[in-house]
């Protein structure tokens, strides 16, 4: 596994030869940021999880993204398991697609 984030082109896609995940430390940092944002969203709105239609819309976007590793259901950019991340109210796509 690479310790660097995948190489992104100018169009924010991951080159097919760089589908290694971020380092363990970077993935832990990404997870912590998502959990913090979700906790803040919970404090503001009382909702920790999004409705199924929002989650499904996010996953549709992920499925069409070059950074999505379909076999693992993970994002090559942040390393997150997207079935879980897409449910969290404070979660954000690392490529700003949702």
HELIX and SHEET records of a PDB file:
HELIX    1   1 UNK A   24  UNK A   45  1                                  22    
HELIX    2   2 UNK A   52  UNK A   63  1                                  12    
HELIX    3   3 UNK A   82  UNK A   85  1                                   4    
SHEET    1   A 2 UNK A  68  UNK A  69  0                                        
SHEET    2   A 2 UNK A  74  UNK A  75 -1                                        
END                                                                             
